[in-house]
Amino acid sequence: MPKYLVYITSAREEGYIASCPDLPGCAAQGETVEETLKAIKYTINGYIASLKRQGGAIPEGVEDRIQRVEVVKI
């Protein structure tokens, strides 16, 4: 399965929200970063499975477009 870029941000009240820009509307949330990552992975798998069932095109992912990833904490 391709790799997809995921953004994780702090939620307004508590916890975290993850989104995947290559898969419109694909988002998840959790109380910890680890829980949020687990939730977005599950959501991405479901999103891809749904596209396959509907005969939709599967987005390529980021392997060829991203050469370096850096996490910045402010």
MDTraj code that builds the backbone (N, CA, C; nanometers):
import mdtraj as md
import numpy as np

residues = "MET PRO LYS TYR LEU VAL TYR ILE THR SER ALA ARG GLU GLU GLY TYR ILE ALA SER CYS PRO ASP LEU PRO GLY CYS ALA ALA GLN GLY GLU THR VAL GLU GLU THR LEU LYS ALA ILE LYS TYR THR ILE ASN GLY TYR ILE ALA SER LEU LYS ARG GLN GLY GLY ALA ILE PRO GLU GLY VAL GLU ASP ARG ILE GLN ARG VAL GLU VAL VAL LYS ILE".split()
xyz = np.array([
    [0.0839, -0.1178, 0.0000],
    [0.0000, 0.0000, 0.0000],
    [0.0882, 0.1237, 0.0000],
    [0.0483, 0.2267, -0.0751],
    [0.1258, 0.3504, -0.0781],
    [0.1327, 0.4161, 0.0598],
    [0.2285, 0.5053, 0.0757],
    [0.2392, 0.5834, 0.1983],
    [0.1750, 0.7193, 0.1734],
    [0.1044, 0.7692, 0.2740],
    [0.0363, 0.8972, 0.2622],
    [0.0832, 0.9923, 0.3712],
    [0.0931, 1.1191, 0.3340],
    [0.1293, 1.2234, 0.4286],
    [0.0126, 1.2470, 0.5238],
    [0.0421, 1.2543, 0.6527],
    [-0.0609, 1.2766, 0.7545],
    [-0.0196, 1.3958, 0.8397],
    [-0.1137, 1.4872, 0.8604],
    [-0.0913, 1.6015, 0.9490],
    [-0.1624, 1.5753, 1.0807],
    [-0.0924, 1.5993, 1.1905],
    [-0.1538, 1.5854, 1.3230],
    [-0.1446, 1.7207, 1.3924],
    [-0.2577, 1.7678, 1.4407],
    [-0.2623, 1.8949, 1.5124],
    [-0.3351, 1.8760, 1.6449],
    [-0.3098, 1.9656, 1.7365],
    [-0.3807, 1.9627, 1.8643],
    [-0.5254, 2.0046, 1.8415],
    [-0.6164, 1.9363, 1.9064],
    [-0.7580, 1.9728, 1.8993],
    [-0.7810, 2.0947, 1.9877],
    [-0.8880, 2.1663, 1.9637],
    [-0.9163, 2.2870, 2.0420],
    [-0.9316, 2.2573, 2.1907],
    [-1.0073, 2.1556, 2.2230],
    [-1.0331, 2.1272, 2.3643],
    [-0.9282, 2.0338, 2.4226],
    [-0.9147, 1.9154, 2.3669],
    [-0.8115, 1.8218, 2.4100],
    [-0.7924, 1.7154, 2.3043],
    [-0.6791, 1.6492, 2.3075],
    [-0.6511, 1.5441, 2.2114],
    [-0.5913, 1.5982, 2.0832],
    [-0.5978, 1.5162, 1.9781],
    [-0.5337, 1.5480, 1.8511],
    [-0.6255, 1.5121, 1.7349],
    [-0.6020, 1.5787, 1.6229],
    [-0.6770, 1.5530, 1.4998],
    [-0.5750, 1.5235, 1.3899],
    [-0.6013, 1.4198, 1.3118],
    [-0.5152, 1.3836, 1.1997],
    [-0.5935, 1.3967, 1.0700],
    [-0.5262, 1.4435, 0.9664],
    [-0.5886, 1.4512, 0.8347],
    [-0.4881, 1.4048, 0.7298],
    [-0.5418, 1.3619, 0.6178],
    [-0.4595, 1.3115, 0.5079],
    [-0.4966, 1.3909, 0.3824],
    [-0.4146, 1.4905, 0.3437],
    [-0.4508, 1.5780, 0.2323],
    [-0.4700, 1.5076, 0.0982],
    [-0.4060, 1.3939, 0.0763],
    [-0.4228, 1.3217, -0.0500],
    [-0.5549, 1.2463, -0.0586],
    [-0.6236, 1.2329, 0.0546],
    [-0.7517, 1.1615, 0.0596],
    [-0.8561, 1.2570, 0.1174],
    [-0.9220, 1.3356, 0.0330],
    [-1.0152, 1.4388, 0.0807],
    [-1.1200, 1.3845, 0.1781],
    [-1.1314, 1.4537, 0.2913],
    [-1.2287, 1.4142, 0.3926],
    [-1.1816, 1.3059, 0.4867],
    [-1.0628, 1.2526, 0.4652],
    [-1.0095, 1.1456, 0.5486],
    [-0.9450, 1.2076, 0.6724],
    [-1.0073, 1.1871, 0.7885],
    [-0.9577, 1.2456, 0.9127],
    [-0.9932, 1.1537, 1.0289],
    [-0.9217, 1.1719, 1.1390],
    [-0.9479, 1.0927, 1.2600],
    [-0.8994, 1.1736, 1.3792],
    [-0.9396, 1.1312, 1.4976],
    [-0.8920, 1.1994, 1.6175],
    [-0.8683, 1.0999, 1.7292],
    [-0.7925, 1.1442, 1.8294],
    [-0.7631, 1.0600, 1.9433],
    [-0.7155, 1.1443, 2.0601],
    [-0.7029, 1.0802, 2.1742],
    [-0.6595, 1.1512, 2.2947],
    [-0.5086, 1.1689, 2.3000],
    [-0.4323, 1.0771, 2.2390],
    [-0.2862, 1.0864, 2.2343],
    [-0.2422, 1.0819, 2.0890],
    [-0.1168, 1.1181, 2.0640],
    [-0.0636, 1.1116, 1.9285],
    [-0.0661, 0.9670, 1.8789],
    [-0.0276, 0.8742, 1.9643],
    [-0.0253, 0.7331, 1.9254],
    [-0.1656, 0.6835, 1.8897],
    [-0.2633, 0.7197, 1.9703],
    [-0.4024, 0.6798, 1.9441],
    [-0.4523, 0.7431, 1.8145],
    [-0.4135, 0.8669, 1.7909],
    [-0.4542, 0.9369, 1.6694],
    [-0.3919, 0.8728, 1.5464],
    [-0.2650, 0.8353, 1.5536],
    [-0.1999, 0.7662, 1.4419],
    [-0.2670, 0.6329, 1.4117],
    [-0.3000, 0.5593, 1.5152],
    [-0.3691, 0.4311, 1.4971],
    [-0.5043, 0.4539, 1.4288],
    [-0.5755, 0.5574, 1.4728],
    [-0.7073, 0.5876, 1.4167],
    [-0.6985, 0.6308, 1.2701],
    [-0.5995, 0.7135, 1.2349],
    [-0.5895, 0.7588, 1.0954],
    [-0.5457, 0.6444, 1.0049],
    [-0.4614, 0.5556, 1.0525],
    [-0.4235, 0.4379, 0.9718],
    [-0.5464, 0.3524, 0.9413],
    [-0.6288, 0.3313, 1.0416],
    [-0.7524, 0.2547, 1.0244],
    [-0.8444, 0.3255, 0.9240],
    [-0.8548, 0.4574, 0.9375],
    [-0.9409, 0.5358, 0.8495],
    [-0.8900, 0.5344, 0.7058],
    [-0.7581, 0.5464, 0.6880],
    [-0.7005, 0.5409, 0.5531],
    [-0.7282, 0.4048, 0.4892],
    [-0.7109, 0.2976, 0.5642],
    [-0.7400, 0.1633, 0.5104],
    [-0.8852, 0.1524, 0.4670],
    [-0.9764, 0.2040, 0.5467],
    [-1.1186, 0.2024, 0.5111],
    [-1.1480, 0.2880, 0.3892],
    [-1.0848, 0.4033, 0.3807],
    [-1.1014, 0.4942, 0.2669],
    [-1.0581, 0.4253, 0.1376],
    [-0.9393, 0.3626, 0.1406],
    [-0.8868, 0.2930, 0.0218],
    [-0.9768, 0.1754, -0.0154],
    [-1.0221, 0.0997, 0.0844],
    [-1.1122, -0.0134, 0.0584],
    [-1.2413, 0.0349, -0.0076],
    [-1.2930, 0.1477, 0.0371],
    [-1.4148, 0.2039, -0.0207],
    [-1.3920, 0.2461, -0.1659],
    [-1.2776, 0.3104, -0.1929],
    [-1.2462, 0.3481, -0.3310],
    [-1.2380, 0.2249, -0.4206],
    [-1.1752, 0.1177, -0.3709],
    [-1.1632, -0.0056, -0.4494],
    [-1.3002, -0.0648, -0.4798],
    [-1.3887, -0.0679, -0.3795],
    [-1.5235, -0.1230, -0.3992],
    [-1.6010, -0.0431, -0.5033],
    [-1.5794, 0.0887, -0.5053],
    [-1.6521, 0.1758, -0.5972],
    [-1.5840, 0.1884, -0.7333],
    [-1.4675, 0.1257, -0.7470],
    [-1.3946, 0.1326, -0.8736],
    [-1.3230, 0.2650, -0.8943],
    [-1.3009, 0.3385, -0.7864],
    [-1.2333, 0.4682, -0.7953],
    [-1.0827, 0.4535, -0.8054],
    [-1.0196, 0.5596, -0.8506],
    [-0.8735, 0.5616, -0.8610],
    [-0.8123, 0.5770, -0.7220],
    [-0.7086, 0.5011, -0.6955],
    [-0.6384, 0.5075, -0.5676],
    [-0.5260, 0.6102, -0.5807],
    [-0.5249, 0.7156, -0.4977],
    [-0.4161, 0.8135, -0.5037],
    [-0.2798, 0.7462, -0.4847],
    [-0.1797, 0.7963, -0.5534],
    [-0.0479, 0.7332, -0.5564],
    [0.0258, 0.7322, -0.4239],
    [0.0069, 0.8289, -0.3409],
    [0.0851, 0.8384, -0.2185],
    [0.2005, 0.9348, -0.2365],
    [0.2921, 0.9369, -0.1419],
    [0.3958, 1.0396, -0.1409],
    [0.5380, 0.9889, -0.1630],
    [0.5575, 0.8606, -0.1840],
    [0.6934, 0.8072, -0.1930],
    [0.7806, 0.8832, -0.2918],
    [0.7269, 0.9171, -0.4074],
    [0.8070, 0.9825, -0.5100],
    [0.8140, 1.1338, -0.4934],
    [0.7194, 1.1915, -0.4209],
    [0.7142, 1.3369, -0.4102],
    [0.7905, 1.3915, -0.2907],
    [0.8058, 1.3139, -0.1857],
    [0.8707, 1.3636, -0.0648],
    [1.0048, 1.2953, -0.0468],
    [1.1082, 1.3739, -0.0345],
    [1.2412, 1.3198, -0.0187],
    [1.2884, 1.3256, 0.1264],
    [1.2289, 1.4164, 0.2024],
    [1.2702, 1.4313, 0.3416],
    [1.1521, 1.4802, 0.4232],
    [1.1380, 1.4255, 0.5413],
    [1.0325, 1.4672, 0.6325],
    [1.0979, 1.5140, 0.7619],
    [1.0562, 1.6283, 0.8089],
    [1.1082, 1.6808, 0.9342],
    [0.9896, 1.7207, 1.0213],
    [0.9929, 1.6765, 1.1450],
    [0.8871, 1.7111, 1.2391],
    [0.9345, 1.8304, 1.3206],
    [0.8556, 1.9353, 1.3217],
    [0.8905, 2.0567, 1.3942],
    [0.7899, 2.0763, 1.5074],
    [0.8398, 2.0867, 1.6279],
    [0.7538, 2.1087, 1.7428],
    [0.7812, 2.2490, 1.7948],
    [0.6784, 2.3271, 1.8071],
    [0.6930, 2.4658, 1.8519],
    [0.6323, 2.4833, 1.9891],
])
top = md.Topology()
chain = top.add_chain()
for i, resn in enumerate(residues, 1):
    res = top.add_residue(resn, chain, resSeq=i)
    for name in ("N", "CA", "C"):
        top.add_atom(name, md.element.get_by_symbol(name[0]), res)
traj = md.Trajectory(xyz[None], top)
